[in-house]
């Protein structure tokens, strides 16, 4: 039995283990083997998703106005997991990501559009999307949307403090003087 305490795997995906040792326990015998099948251990998933939102108007966005969102799959050390991608053929490790209002309490003034980012949008652990949050009532006051991302395996930006993104939203009005 071997129980190493310093093994780390910082990527997503599946791995194989190969063992090779000579003169085991001073016996002069050699041991070798593997986990037996391609990708036998795993799947390994990201620790969390990081959400970054870029306001359309400097420090805020108007309700219903598209703003840019970047999603990044991260390991426990906070580094991007580059294997979180979608392959045209073969093995893909990215998943569809649902977007939601993670505020407590939720902003509750409208609905996110779109509600998800496709797994195919991910490349090298990152995906970009254009998101809108139209207010149901145009006369609503300003508010802050806490944008949360959760993939279909349950990996979420909620798993890491500060990984959700806050977006200040305002309802625009026009005043014309005579």
Secondary structure, DSSP 4 states (H G I P E B T S, - for coil): ----S-----SSEEE--EEEESSGGGSS--EEEE-SSTT-EEEE--SEEEEEEE-TTSS-EETT--EEEEEEEE-TTS-B-TT----SSS------EEEEE--SS---SEEEESSEE-GGG-BTTEEEEEEEEEESSTT---EEEEEEEEETTS-BGGGSTT-SEEEEEE--------
